[in-house]
Amino acid sequence: MDTSLLIILIVIVLALGFDFINGFHDTANAIATSVSTRALKPRTAIMMAAVMNFLGAILFTGVAKTIGGSVADPAKLDNGLEVLIATLLSAIIWNLITWWFGIPSSSSHALIGSLAGAVYVGAGPDKLNWSGFTTIVEGLVFSPLIAFAIGYIVMLVLKWIFARRSPHTVNKGFRSLQIVTAALQSFTHGTNDAQKAMGIITFALVTADFQDHMEVPLWVKLAAATAMALGTSIGGWKIIKTMGTKIFKIEPINGFAADISAASVIFGATLFHLPVSTTHAITSAILGVGSAKRFSAVRWSMAGRIVIAWVITIPIVFIMAGAIYKLLF
């Protein structure tokens, strides 16, 4: 087998592996609130999330083009496939570490930071598109702040509307609505997160001269969507527990508010072709909702642990991807 063909096959396998891990790593983003409030049984929630993830993944490709072309120009990298191997190994390792410890870190941060680090070391600082990289990081930084604000406002409005209603009646109604918002959250997750592996594979195809544009081929869409859906079907129980129970005690009305807030931020980013962290969006929305409910109800120590993971992810994977490139190539 030709060496370049073998390398691109390795890149494709690693990219789909990343998507698969992303699926079970980020399952909690979509279903943690609905599972914790018993709006959905865990297995039902996971299977629904898998289906909606698949649908979202095959219907949108704008984020894939951003991932594939904004950090570096694949046509200008002689060693682009090697760079992508280091990128994916770094992102996969970090995802598995944070999954093992039940920390809802960002797969988006892991991939973007790893790609930047691998390009920096493997191709040189001049090959890294700093403006594109900065734009992506800005989106990753501001999206959780926006999600927090929206979650806070939505919860305040709901508290005002239902202030004189029986809590039991209110929660019963919102428990049903949570099924809809969990499905919506899963769909938006597919429209954004699954695009990242698509972008990496398309980057590889351009680098290896299999195509000369960043349009995502149909087989790449289907492969990435399937990998994400399969990963989602396995579930990420440790992170589900963290998201659903360890930030604050979530009731159905809170879960609805958090899901609708996060989904709006994620889908808005998808429409603007910006990769955002679904983990950050839903976690920040939960924190915003919890703060609106009662500031003291939020376990800020757990929130602090999550924020630390957010802050350190990009620097760590940047260095790790560079080190992996040096070690292998």
C-alpha positions as CSV (number, residue, x, y, z in Angstrom):
1,M,0.0,0.0,0.0
2,D,1.2,3.5,-0.9
3,T,2.6,5.3,2.2
4,S,0.5,8.4,1.8
5,L,-2.6,6.4,1.4
6,L,-1.8,4.5,4.6
7,I,-1.3,7.7,6.4
8,I,-4.5,9.3,5.3
9,L,-6.4,6.1,6.3
10,I,-4.8,6.4,9.8
11,V,-6.0,10.1,9.9
12,I,-9.5,9.0,8.9
13,V,-9.6,6.2,11.5
14,L,-8.3,8.6,14.2
15,A,-10.8,11.3,13.3
16,L,-13.7,8.9,13.5
17,G,-12.3,7.6,16.7
18,F,-12.3,11.1,18.1
19,D,-15.9,11.6,16.9
20,F,-16.9,8.3,18.6
21,I,-15.2,9.4,21.9
22,N,-16.7,12.8,21.5
23,G,-20.1,11.1,21.3
24,F,-19.9,9.3,24.7
25,H,-17.9,12.2,26.2
26,D,-20.5,14.8,25.4
27,T,-23.7,12.7,25.7
28,A,-24.2,14.3,29.0
29,N,-24.5,17.7,27.4
30,A,-27.8,16.8,25.8
31,I,-29.4,14.5,28.4
32,A,-28.0,15.1,31.9
33,T,-30.8,17.4,32.9
34,S,-33.6,15.2,31.6
35,V,-32.1,12.1,33.1
36,S,-31.5,13.8,36.5
37,T,-35.1,15.0,36.7
38,R,-36.4,11.6,35.5
39,A,-38.1,13.2,32.5
40,L,-36.4,10.4,30.5
41,K,-35.0,7.0,31.4
42,P,-31.3,6.9,30.8
43,R,-31.3,4.3,28.0
44,T,-34.2,6.1,26.2
45,A,-32.4,9.4,26.6
46,I,-29.2,8.1,25.1
47,M,-30.8,6.4,22.1
48,M,-32.8,9.6,21.4
49,A,-29.6,11.6,21.7
50,A,-27.9,9.3,19.2
51,V,-30.6,9.7,16.6
52,M,-30.8,13.4,16.9
53,N,-27.0,13.8,16.9
54,F,-26.9,11.8,13.6
55,L,-29.6,14.1,12.0
56,G,-27.8,17.2,13.1
57,A,-24.5,16.0,11.9
58,I,-25.6,15.3,8.3
59,L,-27.6,18.5,7.8
60,F,-24.9,21.1,8.4
61,T,-21.3,21.5,7.3
62,G,-20.4,25.1,7.9
63,V,-18.5,24.4,11.1
64,A,-16.5,21.7,9.3
65,K,-15.2,24.2,6.8
66,T,-14.1,26.6,9.6
67,I,-12.3,23.8,11.4
68,G,-10.7,22.6,8.2
69,G,-9.4,25.9,6.9
70,S,-9.3,28.6,9.6
71,V,-6.3,27.3,11.8
72,A,-4.1,26.5,8.8
73,D,-4.3,26.2,5.0
74,P,-4.1,22.4,4.3
75,A,-2.9,23.1,0.7
76,K,0.2,24.8,2.1
77,L,1.3,22.1,4.5
78,D,3.7,19.5,3.1
79,N,3.4,17.4,6.3
80,G,-0.3,18.1,6.9
81,L,-1.2,14.4,7.4
82,E,1.5,14.0,10.1
83,V,0.3,17.2,11.8
84,L,-3.3,15.8,11.8
85,I,-2.2,12.5,13.4
86,A,-0.5,14.4,16.2
87,T,-3.6,16.6,16.6
88,L,-6.0,13.7,16.9
89,L,-3.8,11.6,19.2
90,S,-3.5,14.6,21.6
91,A,-7.3,15.4,21.5
92,I,-8.2,11.8,22.0
93,I,-5.9,11.4,25.0
94,W,-7.2,14.5,26.7
95,N,-10.8,13.5,26.1
96,L,-10.2,10.1,27.6
97,I,-8.4,11.6,30.7
98,T,-11.2,14.1,31.4
99,W,-13.9,11.4,30.7
100,W,-12.2,9.0,33.2
101,F,-12.3,11.6,35.9
102,G,-15.8,12.8,35.1
103,I,-14.8,16.3,34.2
104,P,-17.0,17.9,31.5
105,S,-14.1,19.5,29.5
106,S,-14.4,20.7,26.0
107,S,-13.7,18.4,23.0
108,S,-13.7,21.5,20.9
109,H,-11.0,23.1,23.0
110,A,-9.0,19.8,22.8
111,L,-9.2,19.6,19.1
112,I,-8.5,23.3,18.3
113,G,-5.7,23.5,20.8
114,S,-4.1,20.3,19.5
115,L,-4.3,21.4,15.9
116,A,-2.7,24.7,16.7
117,G,0.1,23.0,18.7
118,A,0.8,20.4,16.0
119,V,0.9,23.0,13.2
120,Y,3.1,25.3,15.3
121,V,5.7,22.6,16.0
122,G,5.3,20.5,12.8
123,A,5.0,23.2,10.2
124,G,6.2,26.4,11.9
125,P,4.6,29.4,13.5
126,D,4.2,31.1,10.1
127,K,1.9,28.3,8.9
128,L,-0.5,28.9,11.8
129,N,-3.3,31.3,10.9
130,W,-3.3,33.3,14.1
131,S,-6.3,35.4,13.1
132,G,-8.4,32.4,12.3
133,F,-7.3,30.6,15.5
134,T,-8.0,33.7,17.6
135,T,-11.5,34.1,16.1
136,I,-12.3,30.4,17.0
137,V,-10.9,30.8,20.5
138,E,-13.0,34.0,21.0
139,G,-16.1,32.1,20.1
140,L,-15.2,29.3,22.5
141,V,-14.6,31.9,25.3
142,F,-17.7,34.1,24.8
143,S,-20.2,31.4,24.1
144,P,-20.3,30.1,27.7
145,L,-20.7,33.7,29.0
146,I,-23.6,34.2,26.7
147,A,-25.1,30.8,27.7
148,F,-24.8,31.8,31.4
149,A,-26.6,35.1,30.8
150,I,-29.4,33.6,28.7
151,G,-29.9,30.8,31.3
152,Y,-30.1,33.3,34.1
153,I,-32.6,35.5,32.2
154,V,-34.8,32.6,31.0
155,M,-35.0,31.2,34.6
156,L,-35.9,34.6,36.0
157,V,-38.7,34.9,33.4
158,L,-40.0,31.4,34.2
159,K,-39.9,32.1,37.9
160,W,-41.9,35.3,37.4
161,I,-44.5,33.6,35.1
162,F,-45.1,30.6,37.4
163,A,-44.5,32.2,40.8
164,R,-48.1,31.5,42.0
165,R,-48.5,28.1,40.5
166,S,-48.1,24.8,42.4
167,P,-44.4,23.6,42.1
168,H,-45.7,20.1,41.6
169,T,-48.0,21.1,38.7
170,V,-45.3,23.3,37.1
171,N,-42.6,20.5,37.3
172,K,-45.0,17.9,35.9
173,G,-45.6,20.1,32.8
174,F,-41.9,20.9,32.4
175,R,-40.9,17.3,32.8
176,S,-42.8,16.6,29.5
177,L,-41.3,19.6,27.8
178,Q,-37.8,18.4,28.8
179,I,-38.2,15.6,26.3
180,V,-38.5,18.2,23.5
181,T,-35.6,20.3,24.8
182,A,-33.3,17.2,25.2
183,A,-34.0,16.3,21.6
184,L,-33.3,19.8,20.5
185,Q,-30.1,19.9,22.5
186,S,-28.9,16.6,20.9
187,F,-29.7,17.9,17.5
188,T,-27.7,21.1,18.0
189,H,-24.8,19.1,19.4
190,G,-24.8,17.2,16.1
191,T,-24.9,20.3,14.0
192,N,-21.7,21.6,15.7
193,D,-19.6,18.9,17.4
194,A,-19.8,16.3,14.7
195,Q,-18.6,18.9,12.2
196,K,-15.2,19.0,13.8
197,A,-14.2,15.5,12.7
198,M,-15.6,16.2,9.2
199,G,-13.4,19.3,9.0
200,I,-10.3,17.3,10.0
201,I,-11.0,14.6,7.4
202,T,-11.6,17.1,4.7
203,F,-8.4,18.9,5.7
204,A,-6.6,15.6,5.2
205,L,-8.2,15.0,1.8
206,V,-7.0,18.4,0.6
207,T,-3.5,17.9,2.0
208,A,-3.2,14.6,0.2
209,D,-4.5,16.1,-3.1
210,F,-7.6,13.9,-3.1
211,Q,-9.6,17.1,-3.6
212,D,-8.9,20.8,-4.0
213,H,-11.7,22.4,-2.0
214,M,-13.1,22.3,1.6
215,E,-16.6,21.0,0.6
216,V,-17.3,18.0,2.8
217,P,-18.0,14.8,0.8
218,L,-21.2,12.9,1.5
219,W,-19.3,9.8,2.7
220,V,-17.4,11.9,5.3
221,K,-20.7,13.4,6.5
222,L,-22.2,9.9,6.9
223,A,-19.1,8.4,8.5
224,A,-18.7,11.2,11.1
225,A,-22.4,11.3,11.9
226,T,-22.4,7.5,12.4
227,A,-19.3,7.6,14.6
228,M,-20.8,10.3,16.7
229,A,-24.2,8.5,17.0
230,L,-22.5,5.2,18.0
231,G,-20.4,7.0,20.6
232,T,-23.5,8.7,22.0
233,S,-25.4,5.4,22.2
234,I,-22.8,4.2,24.7
235,G,-23.3,7.1,27.0
236,G,-21.0,9.0,29.4
237,W,-22.3,8.1,32.8
238,K,-19.5,9.8,34.8
239,I,-20.0,13.2,33.1
240,I,-23.9,12.7,33.2
241,K,-23.6,12.4,37.0
242,T,-21.4,15.6,37.2
243,M,-23.6,17.7,35.0
244,G,-26.9,16.4,36.3
245,T,-26.4,16.3,40.1
246,K,-23.1,17.9,41.2
247,I,-23.7,21.5,40.1
248,F,-27.0,22.1,41.8
249,K,-30.2,20.1,42.4
250,I,-32.0,20.4,39.0
251,E,-35.8,20.3,38.8
252,P,-37.7,20.0,35.5
253,I,-38.3,23.7,35.1
254,N,-34.5,24.3,35.6
255,G,-33.6,21.6,33.2
256,F,-35.9,23.0,30.5
257,A,-34.4,26.5,31.0
258,A,-30.8,25.2,30.8
259,D,-31.5,23.1,27.7
260,I,-33.3,25.7,25.7
261,S,-30.6,28.3,26.6
262,A,-27.7,26.1,25.6
263,A,-29.4,24.9,22.4
264,S,-30.0,28.5,21.3
265,V,-26.4,29.4,21.8
266,I,-25.1,26.3,20.0
267,F,-27.4,26.5,17.0
268,G,-26.7,30.3,16.7
269,A,-23.0,29.5,16.5
270,T,-23.7,26.8,13.9
271,L,-25.5,29.2,11.7
272,F,-22.5,31.5,11.8
273,H,-20.2,28.6,11.1
274,L,-18.4,28.9,14.5
275,P,-17.3,25.9,16.5
276,V,-18.3,26.2,20.1
277,S,-18.1,23.9,23.1
278,T,-21.4,22.2,23.7
279,T,-19.9,21.2,27.1
280,H,-19.3,24.9,28.0
281,A,-22.7,26.0,26.7
282,I,-24.8,23.6,28.7
283,T,-22.6,23.8,31.9
284,S,-22.7,27.6,31.8
285,A,-26.5,27.5,31.1
286,I,-26.9,25.3,34.2
287,L,-24.8,27.6,36.3
288,G,-26.9,30.6,35.1
289,V,-30.2,28.8,35.8
290,G,-28.9,27.8,39.2
291,S,-27.8,31.3,40.1
292,A,-31.3,32.7,39.1
293,K,-33.0,30.0,41.2
294,R,-30.8,30.7,44.3
295,F,-27.2,31.7,44.2
296,S,-26.3,29.7,47.2
297,A,-27.9,26.5,45.7
298,V,-25.0,26.2,43.2
299,R,-22.0,24.1,44.3
300,W,-19.4,26.7,43.2
301,S,-16.5,24.4,44.2
302,M,-17.6,22.0,41.4
303,A,-18.1,24.9,39.1
304,G,-14.6,26.1,39.8
305,R,-13.2,22.7,39.1
306,I,-15.0,22.7,35.7
307,V,-13.7,26.2,34.9
308,I,-10.2,25.2,35.7
309,A,-10.5,22.4,33.2
310,W,-11.7,24.9,30.6
311,V,-8.8,27.2,31.2
312,I,-6.0,24.6,31.1
313,T,-7.3,22.5,28.2
314,I,-5.9,24.6,25.3
315,P,-2.4,25.2,26.7
316,I,-2.0,21.5,27.7
317,V,-3.2,20.0,24.4
318,F,-1.2,22.6,22.5
319,I,2.0,21.4,24.2
320,M,1.0,17.8,24.1
321,A,0.3,17.8,20.4
322,G,3.6,19.5,19.7
323,A,5.4,16.9,21.8
324,I,3.6,14.0,20.1
325,Y,4.6,15.4,16.7
326,K,8.2,15.6,17.8
327,L,8.1,12.1,19.3
328,L,6.6,10.4,16.2
329,F,8.0,12.4,13.3
